[in-house]
Amino acid sequence: MNKASNILGSLGTVAVVVSLVLRFQTYKIEWQQYSWWAAVIGLALVLLYIAMQWREVAASFSHRQTRLGAIALSSVLIVLGILVAVNYLASRRNHRWDLTANKQFSLSDQTRQILGKLDAPVKVTVWDRPNQFDQFRDRLDEYQYLSNGKLNVEYVSPDKNPVRANQEKVQTYGTVVVNYKGRQERVTGSDEQQLTNTLIKVITGEERKVYFTQGHGERDTVGTGRDGYSAIVQALGSDNYKVEALPLAQKPEVPADAAVVAIAGPTTDLLQPEVDALKKYLAGGGKLLVMIDPPGKPGAPPLTNLEGLVKEWGFQVGNDMVVDTSGVGQLLGANEITPVAVRYPSHPITERFRVITAYPMARSVRAAEGAAHAPQTFIESSPNSWAETNLADLFAEKPVEFDKDKDLQGPVSMGAAVSAPASAAPAPPKTDEKTPEPPKPETRVAVIGDSDFAANGYLGIQGNRDMFLNTVSWLSQQENLISIRPHEADDRRLTLTSDQQRLLTWGTVLVIPAAIFFIGFLNWRRRG
């Protein structure tokens, strides 16, 4: 009897070992399917051995060594069980913590929003050498997870699949091809900005055009100086917008393909034919962004025609300049005439917007009393601010104080927007009786009392770029693009002068070791 039970126990142990070998070997993958049966048979034989030798097993527990061994074995099994449970839950509930100061390993709000709103499958193909796949996998695994199964990634080596690479027109390693609803875009690189911008282009499909008016001292869209708009134009291109110039004085007509018309900081007034062209454009469901700065000097002539145009849509542009005494502007290297916005009124443009924006030399823009349209404020200054009407003293750099009879107490509205059904646009045709009627064309107008905030010199302030792009996205009815976009990682290197480097060297080589030696010497003397 004992001999038979020993044979069963030995066979059971061998079967369990064989099951582990089959499970983890890679020589014959098809053999892994037998590991389960080997484990079941082995465990059954071991249990049968224990049942046949129950007296000896029970007697062994009377010994102290056996009891301690059993306790140790139980502790090991409990710890292993906890580890297995934690790994099982982790595989079901994926969560990551990004502890870096600038969240460089976390996807931006814009990326998360786009992935969460995918309405069709997205196929992403990465073409690179197999030993380079990890740099893409670290990023795209999170894209895939946040897409709720809508985004699928395939990693392909162009060297092993040359025919398919030629069909896909893959020319360089590191090419990422994105396919969505029959459209295709490609990019080279694994940076989040590049990947998300490519995703935006393939989702939005048609490239939309933003026209900037010219001829009245507006911002230069190709200028690379501090007051130019080249950086924001590049950012618009990342959101799949194409920027073109619009000299209305030469041809007072807005192109039919204009998604948004922008008037950025004119210094002279628009001509009446230009205003008439903009009115016609707005009546047909147009989208207009006006950024109008305060007067450049005391007694400067007002922009009567432009101010009259926006007043028809309910905007009151003040002949003033916002002064902010909260002290936040000084933290950004500015002064009191650079109001800073930290909190924003509720509006689609500023939804989940929690970053600082600054507006050098801004004027008030608020809803006009008794107007047919009622614009909503989406940018306002701090409570410790006011709209100063004494521009002569302000330009002369004389001290100014709040005058309750003339000035507007903060928070001061510096940006407002309005939308209304288009009055002269034909209704979109209804293609099918069963489908609901498409939305009627809508006119949208946004007015901001400053154009400097989007210039190259101020675009580095935390939220200025996103505020401009969000405004354009809302105007063009691309609400899915309204968010905080990916930013480049901050340069957090520590720069030391030669004196600081010398002090650090002597401190680590001499001062700290000497201090440790001195403390040890004092302890030795005290004990002696």
NORDA-V347362 format. One record per pair of residues at least 12 apart in sequence whose C-alpha atoms are under 10 Angstrom apart, sorted by the first residue. I is the first residue (numbers start at 1). J is the second residue. Records with the same first field share a line. If there is no record, write none. Layout:
# NORDA-V347362
I: J / J
This chain:
# NORDA-V347362
1: 52 / 53
2: 49 / 52 / 53
4: 49 / 52
5: 45 / 46 / 48 / 49 / 50 / 51 / 52 / 53
6: 46 / 49 / 50 / 52 / 53
7: 45 / 49
8: 42 / 44 / 45 / 46 / 47 / 48 / 49 / 50 / 52
9: 42 / 43 / 44 / 45 / 46 / 47 / 48 / 49 / 50 / 52
10: 42 / 45 / 46 / 49
11: 41 / 42 / 43 / 45 / 46 / 49
12: 38 / 39 / 40 / 41 / 42 / 43 / 44 / 45 / 46 / 47 / 48 / 49
13: 39 / 41 / 42 / 43 / 45 / 46
14: 38 / 39 / 42
15: 35 / 37 / 38 / 39 / 40 / 41 / 42 / 43 / 44 / 45 / 46
16: 35 / 36 / 37 / 38 / 39 / 40 / 41 / 42 / 43 / 44 / 45 / 46
17: 35 / 38 / 39 / 42
18: 34 / 35 / 38 / 39 / 42
19: 32 / 33 / 34 / 35 / 36 / 37 / 38 / 39 / 40 / 41 / 42
20: 32 / 35 / 36 / 38 / 39
21: 35
22: 34 / 35 / 36 / 38 / 39
23: 35 / 36 / 38 / 39
94: 142 / 145
96: 142
101: 489 / 490 / 492
102: 487 / 488 / 489 / 490 / 491 / 492
103: 487 / 489 / 490
104: 192 / 486 / 487 / 488 / 489 / 490
105: 138 / 139 / 192 / 489
106: 139 / 142 / 192 / 486
107: 139 / 142 / 143 / 146 / 192 / 193 / 196 / 485 / 486 / 487
108: 192 / 193 / 196 / 483 / 484 / 485 / 486 / 487
109: 352 / 353 / 481 / 482 / 483 / 484 / 485 / 486
110: 196 / 200 / 480 / 481 / 482 / 483 / 484 / 485 / 486
111: 143 / 146 / 147 / 192 / 193 / 195 / 196 / 197 / 199 / 200 / 481 / 483 / 484 / 485 / 486
112: 142 / 143 / 146 / 147 / 196 / 483 / 484 / 485
113: 146 / 147 / 480 / 481 / 482 / 483 / 484
114: 146 / 147 / 196 / 199 / 200 / 203 / 480 / 481 / 482 / 483
115: 143 / 144 / 145 / 146 / 147 / 148 / 149 / 150 / 151 / 196 / 199
116: 143 / 145 / 146 / 147 / 148 / 150
117: 147 / 148 / 150 / 480
118: 147 / 148 / 149 / 150 / 151 / 180 / 203
119: 147 / 150 / 181 / 203
120: 150 / 151 / 180 / 181 / 203
121: 147 / 149 / 150 / 151 / 152 / 179 / 180 / 181
122: 144 / 147 / 149 / 150 / 151 / 152 / 153 / 178 / 179 / 180 / 181 / 182 / 199 / 202 / 203
123: 150 / 151 / 152 / 153 / 154 / 177 / 178 / 179 / 180 / 181 / 184
124: 140 / 144 / 151 / 152 / 153 / 154 / 155 / 176 / 177 / 178 / 179 / 180 / 184 / 185 / 186 / 199
125: 152 / 153 / 154 / 155 / 156 / 168 / 175 / 176 / 177 / 178 / 179 / 186
126: 140 / 153 / 154 / 155 / 156 / 157 / 158 / 173 / 174 / 175 / 176 / 177 / 178 / 186 / 187 / 188 / 189 / 190
127: 154 / 155 / 156 / 157 / 158 / 159 / 161 / 165 / 168 / 170 / 171 / 172 / 173 / 174 / 175 / 176 / 177 / 188
128: 155 / 156 / 157 / 158 / 159 / 170 / 172 / 173 / 174 / 175 / 176
129: 155 / 156 / 157 / 158 / 159 / 160 / 173 / 174
130: 155 / 156 / 157 / 158 / 159 / 160
131: 157
132: 157 / 173 / 174
133: 155 / 156 / 157 / 174 / 190
135: 174 / 189 / 190 / 191
136: 153 / 155 / 174 / 176 / 189 / 190 / 191
137: 153 / 154 / 155 / 190
138: 190
139: 190 / 191 / 192 / 195
140: 152 / 153 / 190 / 192 / 195
141: 153
143: 192 / 195 / 196
151: 178 / 179 / 180
152: 178
153: 176 / 177 / 178
154: 176 / 177
155: 176
157: 173 / 174
158: 170 / 171 / 172 / 173 / 174 / 175
159: 173
170: 186
172: 188
173: 188 / 189
174: 187 / 188 / 189 / 190
175: 187 / 188 / 189 / 190
176: 188 / 189 / 190 / 194 / 195 / 198
177: 195 / 198 / 199
178: 195 / 198 / 199 / 201 / 202 / 203
179: 199 / 202 / 203
180: 199 / 202 / 203 / 204 / 205
181: 202 / 203 / 205
182: 202 / 205
183: 201 / 202 / 203 / 204 / 205
184: 198 / 199 / 201 / 202 / 203 / 205
185: 197 / 198 / 199 / 200 / 201 / 202 / 203 / 205
186: 198 / 199 / 201 / 202
187: 199
191: 486 / 488
192: 485 / 486 / 487 / 488
193: 238 / 485 / 486 / 487 / 488
194: 238 / 486
196: 238 / 239 / 485 / 486
197: 235 / 237 / 238 / 239 / 240 / 485 / 486
198: 238 / 239 / 240
199: 239 / 240
200: 238 / 239 / 240 / 480 / 481
201: 237 / 238 / 239 / 240 / 241
202: 240
203: 240
204: 239 / 240 / 478 / 480 / 481
205: 240
206: 240 / 241
207: 237 / 239 / 240 / 241 / 242 / 259
208: 236 / 237 / 239 / 240 / 241 / 242 / 243 / 257 / 258 / 259 / 260 / 476
209: 236 / 237 / 240 / 241 / 242 / 243 / 244 / 255 / 257 / 258 / 259 / 260 / 261 / 476
210: 233 / 236 / 241 / 242 / 243 / 244 / 245 / 246 / 257 / 258 / 259 / 260 / 261 / 262 / 287 / 288 / 289 / 472 / 476
211: 242 / 243 / 244 / 245 / 246 / 247 / 254 / 255 / 257 / 258 / 259 / 260 / 261 / 262 / 263 / 288
212: 243 / 244 / 245 / 246 / 247 / 248 / 260 / 261 / 262 / 263 / 264 / 289
213: 244 / 245 / 246 / 247 / 248 / 249 / 254 / 261 / 262 / 263 / 264 / 265 / 266 / 270 / 274
214: 245 / 246 / 247 / 248 / 249 / 250 / 262 / 263 / 264 / 266 / 270
215: 245 / 246 / 247 / 248 / 249 / 250 / 266 / 267 / 268 / 269 / 270
216: 247 / 249 / 263 / 264 / 265 / 266 / 267 / 268 / 269 / 270 / 271
217: 264 / 265 / 266 / 267 / 268 / 269
218: 262 / 263 / 264 / 265 / 266 / 267 / 268 / 291 / 292 / 451
219: 263 / 264 / 265 / 266 / 267 / 451 / 452 / 454 / 455
220: 245 / 264 / 265 / 455
221: 233 / 234 / 243 / 244 / 245 / 264 / 455
222: 234 / 243
223: 455 / 456
224: 455 / 456 / 457
225: 455 / 456 / 457
226: 452 / 455 / 456 / 457 / 458 / 459
227: 451 / 452 / 453 / 454 / 455 / 456 / 457 / 458
228: 452 / 454 / 455 / 456 / 457
229: 264 / 451 / 452 / 454 / 455 / 456 / 457 / 459
230: 454 / 455 / 456
231: 454 / 455 / 456 / 457 / 459 / 460 / 465
232: 454 / 455 / 456 / 459 / 464 / 465 / 466 / 468 / 469
233: 454 / 455 / 469
235: 465 / 466 / 468 / 469
236: 465 / 468 / 469 / 472 / 473
239: 469 / 473 / 481 / 485
241: 259 / 260 / 472 / 473
242: 258 / 259
243: 258 / 260 / 261
244: 258 / 261
245: 261 / 262
246: 261 / 262 / 263
247: 274
248: 270 / 271 / 273 / 274 / 275 / 277 / 278
249: 270 / 271 / 272 / 273 / 274
250: 274
251: 273 / 274 / 277
252: 271 / 272 / 273 / 274 / 275 / 276 / 277 / 278
253: 273 / 274 / 275 / 276 / 277 / 278 / 280 / 281
254: 274 / 277 / 278 / 279 / 280 / 281 / 282 / 286
255: 281
256: 281 / 286
258: 281 / 286 / 287 / 288 / 476
259: 285 / 286 / 287 / 288 / 472 / 473 / 475 / 476 / 477
260: 286 / 287 / 288 / 289 / 444 / 445 / 472 / 473 / 475 / 476 / 477
261: 278 / 281 / 282 / 286 / 287 / 288 / 289 / 290 / 445 / 472 / 475 / 476
262: 287 / 288 / 289 / 290 / 291 / 446 / 447 / 472
263: 288 / 289 / 290 / 291 / 292 / 306 / 447 / 451
264: 289 / 290 / 291 / 292 / 293 / 448 / 450 / 451 / 452 / 454 / 455
265: 290 / 291 / 292 / 293 / 294 / 448 / 449 / 450 / 451 / 452
266: 290 / 291 / 292 / 293 / 303 / 306 / 451
267: 292 / 293 / 294 / 295 / 296 / 300 / 301 / 302 / 303
268: 300 / 301 / 302 / 303 / 304 / 306
269: 301 / 302 / 303 / 304 / 305 / 306 / 307
270: 303 / 304 / 305 / 306 / 307 / 309
271: 304 / 305 / 306
272: 305 / 306
274: 305 / 306
275: 305 / 306 / 308 / 309
276: 305 / 309
278: 309
279: 309 / 310 / 312
280: 423 / 424 / 425
281: 422 / 424 / 425 / 443
282: 420 / 422 / 423 / 424 / 425 / 442 / 443 / 444 / 445
283: 420 / 421 / 422 / 423 / 424 / 425 / 441 / 442 / 443
284: 421 / 422 / 423 / 424 / 425 / 426 / 441 / 442 / 443
285: 419 / 420 / 421 / 422 / 423 / 424 / 425 / 426 / 440 / 441 / 442 / 443 / 444
286: 422 / 425 / 441 / 442 / 443 / 444 / 445 / 475 / 476
287: 419 / 442 / 443 / 444 / 445 / 446 / 472 / 474 / 475 / 476 / 477
288: 310 / 417 / 443 / 444 / 445 / 446 / 447 / 472 / 475 / 476
289: 417 / 444 / 445 / 446 / 447 / 448 / 468 / 471 / 472 / 475
290: 306 / 307 / 310 / 415 / 445 / 446 / 447 / 448 / 449 / 450 / 451
291: 362 / 415 / 446 / 447 / 448 / 449 / 450 / 451 / 452 / 453 / 454
292: 306 / 307 / 317 / 362 / 363 / 364 / 365 / 447 / 448 / 449 / 450 / 451 / 452
293: 317 / 319 / 320 / 321 / 360 / 361 / 362 / 363 / 364 / 448 / 449 / 450 / 451 / 452
294: 317 / 318 / 319 / 320 / 321 / 322 / 361 / 362 / 363 / 364 / 391 / 449 / 450 / 451
295: 319 / 320 / 321 / 361 / 362 / 363 / 391
296: 361 / 391 / 395
297: 391 / 392 / 394 / 395 / 396
298: 390 / 391 / 392 / 393 / 394 / 395 / 396
299: 391 / 392
302: 319
310: 445 / 446 / 447
311: 367 / 368 / 371 / 372 / 373
312: 368 / 371 / 372 / 373
313: 367 / 368 / 371 / 372 / 373 / 374 / 375 / 417 / 418 / 419 / 420 / 444 / 445 / 446
314: 366 / 367 / 368 / 369 / 370 / 371 / 372 / 373 / 374 / 375 / 376 / 416 / 417 / 418 / 445
315: 365 / 366 / 367 / 368 / 369 / 371 / 373 / 374 / 375 / 376 / 415 / 416 / 417 / 418 / 445 / 446 / 447
316: 364 / 365 / 366 / 367 / 368 / 369 / 371 / 375 / 416 / 447
317: 363 / 364 / 365 / 366 / 367 / 368 / 414 / 415 / 447 / 448 / 449
318: 363 / 364 / 365 / 366 / 387 / 388 / 389 / 408 / 414 / 449
319: 363 / 364 / 365 / 387 / 388 / 389 / 390 / 391
320: 361 / 362 / 363 / 364 / 365 / 386 / 387 / 388 / 389 / 390 / 391 / 407 / 408 / 449
321: 337 / 338 / 339 / 360 / 361 / 362 / 363 / 364 / 386 / 387 / 388 / 389 / 390 / 391 / 394 / 407 / 414 / 449 / 450
322: 336 / 337 / 338 / 339 / 359 / 360 / 361 / 362 / 363 / 364 / 381 / 385 / 386 / 387 / 388 / 389 / 407 / 408 / 409 / 410 / 411 / 412 / 413 / 414 / 449
323: 335 / 336 / 337 / 338 / 339 / 340 / 360 / 361 / 362 / 363 / 381 / 382 / 384 / 385 / 386 / 387 / 388 / 394 / 400 / 401 / 402 / 410 / 412
324: 336 / 337 / 338 / 339 / 340 / 341 / 381 / 382 / 383 / 384 / 385 / 386 / 387 / 388 / 410 / 411 / 412
325: 337 / 338 / 339 / 340 / 382 / 383 / 384 / 385 / 386
326: 339 / 340 / 381 / 382 / 383 / 384 / 385
327: 339 / 340 / 384
328: 340 / 341 / 342 / 356 / 358 / 382
329: 341 / 357 / 358 / 359 / 360
332: 358 / 461
334: 358 / 359 / 360
335: 360 / 361
336: 360 / 361 / 385
337: 359 / 360 / 361 / 362 / 363 / 385 / 387 / 388 / 394
338: 358 / 359 / 360 / 361 / 362 / 381 / 453
339: 357 / 358 / 359 / 360 / 361 / 362 / 363 / 380 / 381 / 382 / 384 / 385 / 386 / 412 / 414
340: 356 / 357 / 358 / 359 / 360 / 379 / 380 / 381 / 382 / 385
341: 354 / 355 / 356 / 357 / 358 / 359 / 379 / 380 / 381 / 382 / 411 / 414 / 463
342: 354 / 355 / 356 / 357 / 358 / 379 / 380 / 381 / 382 / 463
343: 355 / 356 / 357 / 378 / 379 / 380 / 381 / 382
344: 356 / 377 / 378 / 379 / 380 / 381 / 382
345: 376 / 377 / 378 / 379 / 380 / 413 / 416
346: 376 / 377 / 378 / 379
347: 376 / 377 / 378 / 379 / 416 / 417
348: 378 / 470 / 471 / 474 / 479 / 482 / 483
349: 378 / 379 / 417 / 466 / 467 / 468 / 469 / 470 / 471 / 472 / 473 / 474 / 475 / 479 / 481 / 482 / 483
350: 378 / 379 / 466 / 467 / 470 / 471 / 474 / 482 / 483 / 484
351: 378 / 470 / 482 / 483 / 484
352: 482 / 483 / 484
353: 463 / 466 / 467 / 470 / 482 / 483 / 484
354: 462 / 463 / 484
355: 461 / 462 / 463 / 464 / 466 / 467 / 484
356: 461 / 462 / 463 / 464 / 467
357: 379 / 381 / 453 / 458 / 459 / 460 / 461 / 462 / 463 / 464 / 465 / 466 / 467
358: 381 / 450 / 452 / 453 / 454 / 458 / 459 / 461 / 462 / 463 / 464
359: 381 / 414 / 448 / 449 / 450 / 451 / 452 / 453 / 454 / 458 / 461 / 464
360: 449 / 450 / 451 / 452 / 453 / 458
361: 449 / 450 / 451 / 452 / 453
362: 381 / 387 / 414 / 415 / 448 / 449 / 450 / 451 / 452 / 453
363: 387 / 388 / 389 / 412 / 413 / 414 / 415 / 448 / 449 / 450
364: 380 / 381 / 386 / 387 / 388 / 408 / 412 / 413 / 414 / 415 / 416 / 448 / 449 / 450
365: 377 / 379 / 380 / 412 / 413 / 414 / 415 / 416 / 417 / 447 / 448 / 449 / 450
366: 380 / 412 / 413 / 414 / 415 / 416 / 417 / 447 / 448 / 449
367: 413 / 415 / 416 / 417 / 418
373: 418 / 419 / 420
374: 416 / 417 / 418 / 419 / 420
375: 415 / 416 / 417 / 418 / 419 / 445 / 446 / 447
376: 413 / 415 / 416 / 417 / 418 / 419 / 446
377: 412 / 413 / 414 / 415 / 416 / 417 / 418 / 446 / 447 / 448
378: 413 / 414 / 415 / 416 / 417 / 446 / 448 / 467 / 471
379: 411 / 412 / 413 / 414 / 415 / 416 / 417 / 448 / 449 / 467
380: 410 / 411 / 412 / 413 / 414 / 415 / 416
381: 410 / 411 / 412 / 413 / 414 / 415
382: 410 / 411 / 412 / 413
383: 409 / 410 / 411 / 412
384: 409 / 410 / 411 / 412
385: 402 / 408 / 409 / 410 / 411 / 412
386: 401 / 402 / 403 / 404 / 407 / 408 / 409 / 410 / 411 / 412 / 413
387: 402 / 403 / 406 / 407 / 408 / 409 / 410 / 411 / 412 / 413 / 414
388: 400 / 401 / 402 / 403 / 406 / 407 / 408 / 409
389: 402 / 403 / 406 / 407 / 408
390: 402 / 403 / 406 / 407
413: 448 / 449
414: 447 / 448 / 449 / 450
415: 446 / 447 / 448 / 449 / 450
416: 445 / 446 / 447 / 448 / 449
417: 444 / 445 / 446 / 447 / 448 / 471 / 474 / 475
418: 443 / 444 / 445 / 446 / 447 / 475
419: 442 / 443 / 444 / 445 / 446 / 475
420: 441 / 442 / 443 / 444 / 445
421: 439 / 440 / 441 / 442 / 443 / 444
422: 440 / 441 / 442 / 443 / 444
423: 440 / 441 / 442 / 443
424: 441
425: 440 / 441 / 442 / 443
426: 440 / 441
427: 439 / 440 / 441
428: 440 / 441
442: 475 / 476 / 477
443: 475 / 476
444: 474 / 475 / 476 / 477
445: 471 / 474 / 475
446: 471 / 472 / 474 / 475
447: 471
448: 468 / 471
451: 468
452: 464
453: 465 / 467 / 468
454: 466 / 467 / 468 / 469
462: 487
463: 484 / 485
465: 484 / 485
466: 482 / 483 / 484 / 485 / 486
467: 482 / 483 / 484
469: 481 / 482 / 483 / 484 / 485
470: 482 / 483 / 484 / 485
